């Protein structure tokens, strides 16, 4: 953990009404994100919750305290300030007792139906943070039940010690969600908030004398709190914590803290944070809607919606759109100004030019979360988030054919992550002899039919690979991409049969001092061409090979049987007789660059 915490870009920060500069609060330095330079804004008059939180976190960080804070408006349920780590888990310590109380109240069907003896125990547990009562009441089903009831996605039992309630995992964001939703739950809210307003000055039991007068418990006016302290955050560094979770007259607040100093200075930094937030000025945030996010062209998303600032009715409003995907996060600055008469009809003060519509870059293949923020004169508003599934490289294997001794594969490919550059294509040929891979092809040739994708037309490829063996071949093409996505997508597979040489040894005769060999041969890849023929004679004196023969003799019967190959495919050769006795004569077609093919063997006797 570090103490330098950058504040959430969407909820903290302000836009000066006059200059319209983009602002956010950062504890140290400026935030630069995809061309959007966001610098700290000095407070103008009373502090907003975001201003107050930034100052409190900075002051706590200077004292070695890491803060996890979330602030929710009690009236609207909206987050008004939050640290970026508000979704990070820390040990709950005694904050878990809030959920344990809610569990028993709902188990009995509400506070009114809960036996008074049970409510007395729950009240004592909360007010004095009594561990013995919590241990006697704890059940492993309490936290999952309440997390499910109120939608606390990051709140869980301790992963290695389920029964160790102090090590249960919570987040600041979940705790303000819990308070906001439990407050509106008639079975829980009235009793729970009332009890939190009665938190005692000191703890009880093993913590008797521990001063609980810190954080939200140290405030004046309307407030309520639950305090937590201990060193159960074994999965974080540091592991000691002091927490204060509760409410003021306007906010639900969760202040979670870690530090090597325990329990101080965390008690005083929690109090400083609570007091700053209680004194913050509530401003009217922009309103609006994030209506649309979808792919348009390669590497681009269209976003649209509307936004209006109640602090500046009718003003053009900056809208920041952030896209987070496998390749990272990038921001784009848009603005309102588009006609939205439907909004003007419902919110007359907003004016009729509240629409925004523009394009933003995708961030890699896969799920891209797109979030839009209205940047108001006094506060910023998250208009909404949408997830778009961005495709990785895509294309097609259009055709596979033969060209001489090569298999030719043609098609196209586009990589949305790098649309201006040719996409690499790899080809795999699975034939009778196994699978061979070939790289080095680029989808860069002209394909005018692809211009509609918005990335130019230079995305065609033609890959030639050796036709190694006759027989069936399955040819597959893959796009090699620059994005994360699902890897290198398959563009397609096609099957083609590679013909080889074929023919026959029709006859072998002995006459005089020679052996005459008759037959025919055709090269399937070059049907009209000459086919070299080798003859091997195995006799009493061993085997002798002859390789100077070839086709060229007219064979009308072959031309009739295989239309289109031509007539000159016969061979008629004489080889010398080498010794009397039994001879085996074999003929092979030997086309260049291809395996030899046995045309046949004949046995003859030389007298």
C-alpha positions in Angstrom: 0.0 0.0 0.0 1.1 3.6 -0.6 -0.1 6.7 1.0 -0.2 8.8 -2.2 -3.7 8.1 -3.5 -5.1 9.6 -6.7 -8.7 10.7 -6.4 -11.4 9.2 -8.6 -11.6 11.1 -11.9 -15.3 10.7 -12.2 -16.6 11.9 -8.9 -14.0 14.3 -7.5 -12.9 17.6 -9.1 -14.6 20.6 -10.6 -14.8 22.6 -13.8 -14.5 26.3 -13.4 -17.6 27.9 -14.9 -15.6 30.5 -16.7 -12.7 28.6 -18.1 -14.1 25.2 -18.7 -10.8 23.6 -17.9 -10.8 19.8 -17.2 -10.0 19.3 -13.5 -9.6 16.5 -11.0 -7.9 16.1 -7.7 -4.7 14.2 -7.4 -2.8 13.9 -4.1 0.6 14.4 -5.9 1.1 15.7 -9.3 -1.1 15.9 -12.4 -3.0 13.1 -14.1 -2.3 12.7 -17.8 -4.7 10.2 -19.5 -4.8 9.8 -23.3 -4.2 13.5 -24.0 -6.5 14.8 -21.2 -4.4 16.7 -18.7 -6.2 16.9 -15.4 -4.6 19.1 -12.7 -5.6 19.9 -9.1 -8.2 22.6 -8.7 -7.9 25.0 -5.8 -11.1 25.3 -3.7 -13.3 28.2 -4.7 -15.3 29.2 -1.6 -16.7 26.3 0.4 -15.3 22.8 -0.2 -17.2 20.2 -2.1 -17.1 16.6 -0.8 -14.4 15.9 -3.4 -12.3 18.8 -2.3 -12.7 17.8 1.4 -11.8 14.2 0.7 -8.7 15.1 -1.3 -7.4 17.3 1.4 -8.2 14.7 4.1 -6.5 11.9 2.2 -3.5 14.0 1.5 -3.1 15.0 5.2 -3.6 11.3 6.3 -1.0 10.2 3.7 1.5 12.6 5.1 1.2 10.8 8.5 1.7 7.4 6.9 -2.0 6.4 6.8 -3.6 4.9 3.7 -7.3 5.8 3.4 -10.1 3.9 1.6 -13.1 6.3 1.6 -16.5 6.4 0.0 -19.2 9.1 0.4 -22.8 8.7 -0.7 -25.5 11.4 -0.7 -28.3 10.1 1.6 -30.9 11.9 -0.4 -30.0 10.6 -3.9 -28.0 7.5 -3.2 -25.3 8.8 -5.5 -21.6 8.6 -4.8 -20.3 12.2 -4.3 -16.7 11.5 -3.5 -14.6 8.4 -3.5 -10.9 7.3 -3.5 -9.8 5.1 -6.4 -9.1 2.3 -4.0 -12.6 2.3 -2.5 -13.2 -1.0 -4.1 -10.1 -2.7 -2.6 -10.7 -5.2 0.2 -9.4 -4.7 3.8 -10.2 -6.6 6.9 -13.6 -5.5 8.4 -12.6 -5.6 12.1 -15.8 -4.7 14.0 -17.5 -3.1 11.0 -18.8 -6.6 10.3 -21.0 -6.2 13.4 -23.3 -4.0 11.3 -24.0 -6.8 8.9 -24.4 -9.3 11.7 -27.1 -7.1 13.3 -28.8 -6.7 9.9 -28.7 -10.5 9.5 -30.6 -11.2 12.7 -33.1 -8.4 12.2 -34.0 -9.8 8.7 -33.9 -13.4 10.1 -36.7 -12.6 12.5 -38.7 -10.6 9.9 -37.7 -7.1 11.0 -36.9 -5.1 14.1 -40.5 -5.1 15.3 -40.6 -8.9 15.2 -37.2 -9.5 16.7 -37.3 -10.6 20.4 -36.3 -7.7 22.7 -33.6 -9.9 24.3 -32.0 -10.4 20.8 -32.2 -6.6 20.1 -30.6 -5.9 23.4 -27.6 -8.1 22.6 -27.3 -6.6 19.1 -27.5 -3.0 20.6 -24.8 -3.8 23.2 -22.6 -5.3 20.5 -22.9 -2.3 18.3 -22.7 0.5 20.9 -19.7 -0.9 22.8 -18.2 -2.9 19.9 -18.4 -6.0 22.1 -16.4 -8.9 20.7 -17.8 -11.6 23.0 -21.3 -10.9 21.8 -20.2 -10.8 18.2 -18.4 -14.2 18.6 -21.5 -15.8 20.2 -23.8 -14.6 17.5 -21.5 -15.0 14.5 -22.5 -17.5 11.7 -20.7 -18.0 8.4 -24.0 -17.4 6.6 -24.5 -13.9 7.9 -22.1 -12.0 5.6 -23.1 -13.8 2.4 -26.8 -13.4 3.2 -26.5 -9.6 3.8 -24.1 -9.2 0.8 -26.7 -10.8 -1.4 -29.6 -8.8 0.1 -27.9 -5.4 -0.5 -25.7 -6.2 -3.6 -22.3 -6.0 -1.9 -20.2 -7.7 -4.6 -16.8 -7.4 -2.8 -17.9 -8.3 0.8 -16.9 -11.8 1.8 -16.0 -14.0 4.8 -12.3 -14.4 5.5 -11.1 -16.8 2.8 -8.9 -18.9 5.1 -10.7 -18.5 8.4 -14.4 -18.2 7.8 -15.2 -18.1 11.5 -12.7 -15.3 12.1 -15.2 -12.4 11.8 -12.6 -9.6 12.2 -10.8 -10.8 9.1 -13.9 -10.7 6.9 -13.2 -8.7 3.8 -15.0 -5.4 3.1 -14.6 -2.3 0.9 -15.4 1.3 1.5 -17.7 1.3 -1.6 -19.6 -1.7 -0.3 -20.0 -0.2 3.2 -21.7 3.0 1.9 -23.8 0.8 -0.4 -24.8 -1.2 2.7 -25.7 1.9 4.7 -27.7 3.4 1.9 -29.7 0.3 1.1 -30.1 -0.9 4.7 -31.4 2.6 5.6 -34.2 2.2 3.1 -35.0 -1.3 4.3 -37.9 -1.1 6.8 -36.9 -4.3 8.5 -33.4 -2.9 9.3 -33.0 0.8 8.7 -34.9 2.6 11.5 -33.5 0.4 14.3 -30.0 0.3 12.9 -29.5 4.0 12.3 -31.0 4.8 15.7 -28.6 2.4 17.5 -25.6 3.8 15.6 -26.4 7.2 17.0 -25.8 5.8 20.5 -22.2 4.6 20.1 -20.5 4.6 23.4 -17.3 6.6 24.3 -15.3 3.5 25.0 -15.3 -0.2 24.1 -16.1 -3.2 26.3 -14.8 -6.6 27.2 -11.2 -7.1 26.0 -11.4 -3.6 24.5 -12.7 -2.0 27.7 -11.3 1.5 27.9 -10.5 1.7 24.1 -11.5 5.3 23.1 -14.2 5.1 20.4 -14.5 8.9 20.2 -13.0 9.3 16.8 -14.1 9.5 13.2 -17.8 9.9 12.7 -18.4 9.3 16.5 -16.5 12.5 17.2 -18.9 14.7 15.2 -21.5 17.1 16.5 -25.0 17.4 15.1 -26.8 14.5 13.5 -24.5 11.5 13.1 -24.1 7.8 13.9 -21.2 5.4 13.6 -19.7 2.0 14.0 -16.1 1.9 14.8 -13.6 -0.9 14.1 -10.0 -1.5 15.0 -7.5 -4.3 15.0 -4.7 -6.1 13.0 -6.7 -8.7 11.1 -5.9 -7.4 7.6 -3.4 -10.3 7.1 -3.7 -10.0 3.3 -2.6 -6.3 3.2 0.5 -4.4 4.2 0.3 -2.9 6.7 -2.2 -5.2 8.5 -3.4 -2.9 11.3 -6.6 -0.9 10.8 -8.8 1.7 12.3 -12.2 2.2 10.6 -15.2 4.5 11.1 -18.4 3.9 9.1 -21.6 5.8 9.6 -23.6 8.8 8.6 -24.1 12.6 8.9 -27.2 14.6 8.2 -26.4 14.5 4.4 -23.9 11.6 3.8 -23.3 8.0 4.4 -19.5 7.7 4.9 -17.0 4.8 5.1 -13.5 5.7 6.3 -11.3 2.6 6.3 -7.6 3.1 7.1 -4.4 1.1 7.3 -1.1 2.2 8.9 2.0 0.9 10.6 1.0 3.2 13.5 -1.7 1.7 15.6 -4.2 2.8 16.8 -2.8 6.3 16.3 -2.5 8.4 14.2 -5.4 6.6 12.5 -8.0 7.7 15.1 -7.1 11.4 14.6 -6.9 11.1 10.8 -10.4 9.4 10.8 -11.7 12.3 12.8 -10.1 14.8 10.5 -11.7 13.1 7.4 -15.1 12.9 9.0 -15.1 16.6 10.1 -14.0 17.8 6.7 -16.7 15.8 5.0 -19.4 17.0 7.4 -18.4 20.6 6.6 -18.4 20.1 2.8 -20.9 22.0 0.7 -23.3 19.9 -1.3 -23.6 21.2 -4.9 -26.0 20.3 -7.7 -24.4 17.7 -9.9 -25.0 17.5 -13.7 -27.8 15.2 -14.8 -28.0 13.2 -17.9 -27.9 9.8 -19.6 -25.4 7.6 -21.4 -27.7 6.2 -24.1 -25.5 4.5 -26.6 -22.1 2.8 -27.1 -21.4 0.6 -30.1 -18.9 -0.3 -32.7 -18.7 1.9 -35.8 -15.8 1.0 -38.2 -12.5 -0.5 -37.2 -11.1 0.5 -33.8 -13.9 3.0 -33.1 -16.9 3.2 -30.8 -19.8 5.6 -31.2 -21.0 7.1 -27.9 -24.1 9.2 -27.4 -26.3 10.6 -24.7 -27.2 13.9 -23.0 -26.1 16.0 -20.1 -27.1 19.3 -18.4 -25.7 21.2 -15.5 -28.3 22.7 -13.0 -25.6 25.1 -11.9 -25.3 26.5 -15.5 -28.7 26.0 -17.3 -28.3 25.9 -21.0 -24.5 25.9 -21.0 -22.4 23.6 -23.2 -21.1 20.9 -20.9 -17.8 18.9 -21.3 -18.3 15.1 -21.4 -15.4 12.8 -20.7 -15.6 9.3 -22.0 -13.2 6.6 -20.7 -12.7 3.3 -22.4 -11.1 0.5 -20.4 -10.1 -2.7 -22.2 -7.3 -5.3 -22.4 -5.0 -2.7 -23.9 -5.5 -0.2 -21.0 -7.5 2.9 -20.4 -7.9 6.0 -22.7 -10.0 9.1 -22.3 -11.7 11.3 -24.9 -13.1 14.8 -24.3 -16.5 15.5 -26.0 -19.1 18.1 -25.3 -22.8 18.7 -25.4 -24.4 20.9 -28.0 -26.5 18.5 -30.0 -30.2 18.9 -30.4 -32.2 16.9 -27.8 -35.8 18.4 -27.9 -37.0 15.3 -25.9 -34.8 16.4 -23.0 -36.0 20.1 -23.2 -39.6 18.9 -23.1 -39.0 17.1 -19.7 -36.4 19.5 -18.2 -37.1 22.9 -19.6 -34.2 24.6 -17.8 -31.7 22.4 -19.5 -32.3 23.9 -22.9 -32.5 22.0 -26.2 -28.8 21.5 -27.0 -27.9 18.9 -24.4 -27.0 16.0 -26.6 -23.5 14.6 -27.2 -22.5 12.2 -29.9 -19.0 11.2 -30.9 -16.4 8.5 -31.5 -13.8 7.1 -29.2 -11.0 4.6 -29.7 -11.3 1.0 -28.6 -8.8 -0.5 -26.1 -7.9 -3.9 -27.4 -10.1 -6.9 -28.4 -12.5 -8.3 -25.8 -14.8 -6.5 -23.3 -14.4 -2.7 -23.4 -16.0 -0.8 -20.6 -17.1 2.6 -21.7 -18.0 5.2 -19.0 -19.2 8.8 -19.6 -18.8 11.6 -17.1 -20.5 15.0 -17.3 -18.0 17.7 -16.1 -20.1 20.2 -14.3 -19.2 23.7 -13.0 -19.2 22.5 -9.4 -19.2 18.7 -9.6 -18.9 15.8 -12.0 -21.5 13.1 -12.6 -21.1 9.5 -13.9 -23.7 9.3 -16.6 -23.3 5.6 -16.9 -21.1 2.7 -18.1 -21.7 0.3 -20.9 -19.7 -2.7 -22.0 -19.0 -3.4 -25.7 -17.4 -6.6 -26.9 -14.7 -5.5 -29.3 -13.8 -8.0 -31.9 -10.2 -9.0 -32.5 -8.7 -9.3 -36.0 -11.3 -10.6 -38.4 -11.4 -11.6 -42.0 -11.8 -14.6 -44.3 -10.1 -17.4 -46.2 -11.9 -16.9 -49.5 -10.4 -19.6 -51.7 -7.7 -22.3 -51.9 -6.4 -23.5 -55.2 -3.4 -25.1 -57.0 -0.8 -23.2 -59.1 1.8 -25.6 -60.4 3.6 -27.1 -57.4 2.0 -24.7 -54.9 -1.2 -24.4 -52.9 -2.4 -20.8 -53.1 -4.7 -19.4 -50.3 -6.4 -16.1 -50.7 -8.5 -13.9 -48.5 -8.5 -10.8 -46.3 -7.8 -9.8 -42.7 -8.2 -6.6 -40.6 -6.8 -6.0 -37.1 -9.0 -3.4 -35.4 -6.2 -2.8 -32.9 -3.9 -1.6 -35.6 -6.1 -0.9 -38.7 -3.5 1.2 -40.5 -0.9 -1.6 -40.8 -1.1 -4.9 -42.8 -2.1 -7.8 -40.7 0.2 -10.8 -40.5 -1.3 -14.1 -41.8 0.0 -17.6 -41.0 -1.0 -20.6 -43.1 -1.1 -24.2 -41.9 -1.2 -27.1 -44.4 -2.4 -30.4 -43.0 -1.7 -33.1 -45.6 -0.9 -36.8 -45.7 2.5 -36.2 -44.3 1.4 -34.1 -41.3 1.0 -30.4 -40.6 3.4 -27.7 -41.8 3.1 -24.0 -40.9 4.1 -21.0 -43.0 4.6 -17.4 -41.8 5.6 -14.1 -43.4 2.4 -13.3 -45.3 0.9 -9.8 -45.1 -2.7 -8.8 -45.8 -1.7 -5.7 -47.8 -3.0 -6.2 -51.3 -5.9 -4.1 -52.7 -9.4 -5.2 -51.9 -11.8 -2.4 -52.8 -14.7 -4.3 -51.4 -13.3 -3.8 -47.9 -13.3 0.0 -48.0 -16.6 0.0 -46.2 -15.0 -1.1 -42.9 -13.4 2.3 -42.6 -9.7 1.1 -42.7 -8.8 1.5 -46.3 -8.8 -1.3 -48.9 -5.2 -2.7 -48.5 -6.2 -5.8 -46.5 -6.1 -8.7 -49.0 -3.6 -11.6 -48.9 -2.4 -14.3 -51.3 -0.3 -17.0 -49.7 1.5 -19.7 -51.7 2.9 -22.7 -49.9 4.4 -25.9 -51.3 2.1 -28.7 -52.4 4.2 -31.3 -50.7 2.3 -34.6 -51.1 -0.5 -35.8 -53.4 -3.8 -36.3 -51.5 -6.3 -34.3 -49.4 -5.0 -31.2 -47.7 -6.7 -29.0 -45.2 -5.5 -25.4 -45.4 -6.2 -23.0 -42.5 -5.3 -19.3 -42.3 -4.9 -17.3 -39.0 -4.6 -13.6 -38.4 -1.7 -12.7 -36.1 -2.9 -9.8 -34.1 -1.5 -7.0 -31.9 -4.3 -7.0 -29.4 -5.0 -9.1 -26.3 -8.4 -10.5 -27.2 -8.7 -14.2 -27.9 -5.3 -14.5 -29.5 -4.9 -15.1 -33.2 -8.3 -15.8 -34.7 -9.0 -18.4 -37.3 -9.9 -16.8 -40.7 -11.1 -20.1 -42.2 -10.2 -23.6 -43.4 -10.6 -25.2 -46.7 -9.9 -28.7 -48.1 -8.3 -29.4 -51.4 -7.0 -32.5 -53.1 -3.5 -32.2 -54.5 -3.1 -34.5 -57.5 0.1 -36.5 -58.1 1.5 -38.4 -61.0 -0.3 -41.5 -62.1 -0.2 -44.0 -64.9 0.6 -47.6 -65.7 3.3 -50.1 -66.8 1.3 -51.8 -69.6 3.8 -54.4 -70.8 7.4 -55.7 -70.7 8.8 -57.9 -73.5 12.1 -59.6 -74.2 13.3 -59.5 -77.8 16.9 -60.1 -78.9 19.3 -58.5 -76.6 16.9 -56.0 -75.0 13.9 -55.6 -72.8 11.1 -53.3 -74.1 9.0 -51.4 -71.6 5.6 -49.9 -72.5 3.2 -47.7 -70.5 1.9 -44.2 -69.8 2.1 -41.5 -67.2 0.4 -38.1 -66.4 1.5 -35.4 -64.0 -1.8 -34.2 -62.3 -0.3 -30.8 -61.5 1.0 -30.3 -65.1 -1.4 -32.4 -67.2 0.1 -31.4 -70.6 3.7 -31.7 -69.6 6.3 -34.4 -70.1 6.7 -36.9 -67.2 10.2 -38.4 -66.5 10.1 -42.2 -66.1 12.7 -44.3 -64.4 13.0 -48.0 -65.0 14.6 -50.5 -62.6 15.7 -54.0 -63.7 16.3 -56.6 -60.9 17.9 -59.7 -62.3 20.5 -62.4 -61.5 23.2 -59.7 -61.6 21.4 -57.3 -59.2 19.4 -54.2 -59.8 20.2 -51.6 -62.4 18.3 -48.3 -62.8 17.7 -46.3 -66.0 16.6 -42.6 -65.7 16.8 -41.1 -69.2 13.2 -41.9 -70.3 10.0 -39.9 -70.3 6.6 -39.6 -71.8 6.0 -38.3 -75.3 4.6 -41.1 -77.3 1.0 -40.7 -78.5 -1.6 -42.5 -76.4 -5.1 -41.6 -77.7 -6.7 -44.1 -75.2 -5.3 -42.0 -72.3 -6.6 -38.8 -73.8 -10.0 -40.3 -74.2 -10.0 -41.6 -70.6 -8.8 -38.3 -69.1 -10.1 -35.4 -71.2 -8.0 -32.3 -71.2 -4.6 -33.9 -70.5 -3.6 -34.3 -74.1 -2.3 -37.2 -76.2 1.5 -37.4 -75.6 1.6 -39.5 -72.4 3.0 -42.8 -73.5 6.5 -44.1 -73.0 8.2 -46.9 -75.0 11.8 -47.7 -73.9 14.4 -50.4 -74.4 16.9 -51.4 -71.8 19.7 -53.9 -72.3 19.5 -57.5 -71.1 21.9 -58.2 -68.2 22.1 -61.9 -67.7 19.9 -64.9 -68.3 17.1 -65.9 -65.9 14.2 -64.3 -64.1 14.0 -60.4 -64.2 11.6 -58.1 -62.4 11.1 -54.8 -64.2 9.5 -51.7 -62.5 8.7 -48.3 -63.8 8.3 -45.1 -61.7 7.0 -41.7 -62.7 9.4 -39.0 -61.3 7.8 -35.6 -61.6 10.0 -32.7 -60.5 9.4 -31.6 -56.9 7.0 -34.4 -56.1 7.3 -37.9 -54.7 8.0 -40.7 -57.2 5.0 -42.9 -58.1 5.3 -46.6 -58.9 3.6 -47.2 -62.2 3.9 -51.0 -62.0 6.2 -54.1 -62.1 6.4 -57.1 -64.4 8.3 -60.4 -64.2 9.9 -61.7 -67.4 12.3 -64.6 -68.2 15.3 -64.1 -70.3 16.3 -67.4 -72.1 
